[in-house]
Amino acid sequence: MIEQVFEYAQCVTAPAFVPAGWPGQVRPPGVPGWEATAIAYLLDCCPPDFRAYRVLRNHPIVLAQFATHFVNAYDEASQRGLAAVRTSLNEYVEPDVVEAATEAWLEQGARLARTRRAVALVEEALRGRVFVRKL
């Protein structure tokens, strides 16, 4: 398990801990300005038009829930696309194109799995969870 340790000596007395999978763009919980970086990250995980909703910009927990649902739906769509790629394209494109499309779906699936974990961790932190290093 890889862990990230952030040191902000002027802000906190001990290094802030975040678990593996924490997004690098988001400051650790409790560090000044961390919620602003969490909001920016979560907005980046959502469709651009989500930025127009004041309730999402002003209420990070609401935004986190929207981001969770959006990323989960995107992941489900990716899984369906992967499941269908061979059967739906075989008649129309060469086998190497089908394989390239399959690889693209697999890469998206891996990226989305990381994003789902990161969004879930940020949402947990916004709900007050304190991450503690396990010895």
C-alpha positions in Angstrom: 0.0 0.0 0.0 1.4 3.4 -1.0 0.8 6.3 1.3 1.2 10.0 0.8 2.5 12.2 3.5 2.2 15.9 3.2 4.1 18.2 5.5 2.8 21.7 6.2 5.0 22.7 9.1 3.5 26.1 9.4 0.0 24.8 9.3 -0.1 21.7 11.5 2.1 20.3 14.2 2.4 16.9 12.7 2.5 15.6 9.1 -1.0 15.2 7.7 -1.8 11.7 6.6 -4.0 10.6 3.7 -4.5 7.0 2.5 -3.4 5.4 -0.7 -5.7 6.5 -3.5 -6.0 10.1 -2.2 -6.0 12.5 -5.2 -2.7 14.4 -5.5 -4.6 17.6 -6.4 -6.4 17.7 -3.0 -4.7 18.9 0.1 -5.0 16.7 3.2 -8.1 17.2 5.4 -7.5 19.7 8.1 -4.9 21.6 6.2 -6.0 25.2 5.4 -7.6 25.4 2.0 -8.2 21.7 1.7 -11.9 22.0 1.0 -11.3 24.4 -1.8 -8.9 21.9 -3.4 -11.5 19.1 -2.8 -14.2 21.2 -4.5 -12.0 21.9 -7.5 -11.1 18.2 -7.8 -14.7 17.0 -7.5 -15.9 19.5 -10.1 -13.2 18.2 -12.4 -14.7 14.7 -12.0 -18.1 15.9 -13.2 -19.5 17.3 -16.4 -18.6 20.9 -17.0 -22.2 22.1 -16.6 -22.2 21.0 -13.0 -20.1 24.2 -12.3 -23.2 26.3 -13.0 -25.0 24.9 -9.9 -24.4 27.2 -6.9 -25.6 24.4 -4.5 -22.7 22.2 -5.7 -20.1 24.9 -5.4 -21.3 26.0 -2.0 -21.9 22.6 -0.4 -19.0 20.2 -0.9 -20.8 17.2 0.5 -23.6 17.6 -2.0 -21.0 18.0 -4.7 -19.3 14.8 -3.5 -22.5 12.9 -3.8 -23.1 14.1 -7.3 -19.5 13.3 -8.3 -19.9 9.8 -6.8 -23.0 9.1 -8.8 -21.5 10.5 -12.0 -18.3 8.6 -11.7 -20.1 5.4 -10.8 -22.4 5.7 -13.8 -19.4 6.5 -16.1 -17.7 3.4 -14.8 -20.8 1.2 -15.4 -21.1 2.6 -18.9 -17.4 1.8 -19.5 -18.0 -1.8 -18.3 -21.0 -2.2 -20.6 -18.9 -0.8 -23.5 -16.1 -3.3 -22.8 -18.6 -6.1 -22.6 -20.1 -5.2 -26.0 -17.1 -4.1 -28.0 -16.2 -7.4 -29.6 -19.7 -8.5 -30.5 -20.9 -5.1 -31.7 -17.8 -4.2 -33.8 -16.5 -7.5 -35.3 -18.6 -7.1 -38.5 -17.5 -3.5 -39.1 -13.8 -3.2 -38.4 -10.7 -5.2 -38.5 -9.7 -7.4 -35.5 -6.8 -5.1 -34.6 -9.2 -2.2 -34.4 -11.4 -4.3 -32.1 -8.4 -5.1 -29.9 -7.4 -1.4 -29.8 -10.9 -0.5 -28.8 -10.9 -3.2 -26.1 -7.6 -1.8 -24.8 -9.1 1.7 -24.7 -12.0 0.4 -22.6 -9.7 -1.4 -20.3 -7.6 1.7 -19.8 -10.7 3.7 -19.1 -11.9 1.1 -16.6 -8.6 1.3 -14.7 -8.6 5.1 -14.6 -12.2 5.1 -13.5 -11.5 2.7 -10.7 -8.8 5.0 -9.4 -11.1 8.0 -9.7 -13.9 6.2 -7.9 -11.6 5.5 -5.0 -10.3 9.0 -4.9 -13.8 10.5 -5.0 -14.9 8.1 -2.2 -12.0 9.1 0.0 -12.7 12.8 -0.5 -16.3 12.3 0.3 -15.4 10.4 3.5 -13.1 13.2 4.6 -15.8 15.8 3.9 -18.1 13.8 6.1 -15.6 14.1 8.9 -13.6 10.9 8.7 -10.1 11.2 10.0 -7.6 9.0 8.3 -5.0 7.4 10.7 -1.8 5.7 9.7 -1.9 2.1 10.5 1.2 0.7 12.1 
